[in-house]
Amino acid sequence: MQMQLHLPNRPGNGFHSHNGDQWEVVIEGEITFTAQGQPARVLKAGEFVYIPRGTIHRNENKSNAPTRAIELLIKDKDKPQTIPAPPG
């Protein structure tokens, strides 16, 4: 599955994981990417991140400008796309 993601300046999604591998490339603006247990990384236009299956992560736009990214998710058929991370 491929999709284009638009992130206005706002808090991002909650921590979650996927039933498959994900690649995300920033095409405009910047995204703050955080994998659980690791320091946050700011990804700028032209930069990408590979997110292995089951990695708990989130994206945020902490800048003052909108952001656009393209995501590619290779997931298991008939499984949910997103799995919310347990609280804690």
ABEGO torsion letter per residue (X at the ends): XBBBBBBBBBBBBBBBBBBEBBBBBBABEBBBBBBBGBBBBBBBBGBBBBBBBGBBBBBBBABABBBBBBBBBBBBBGBBABBBBBBX
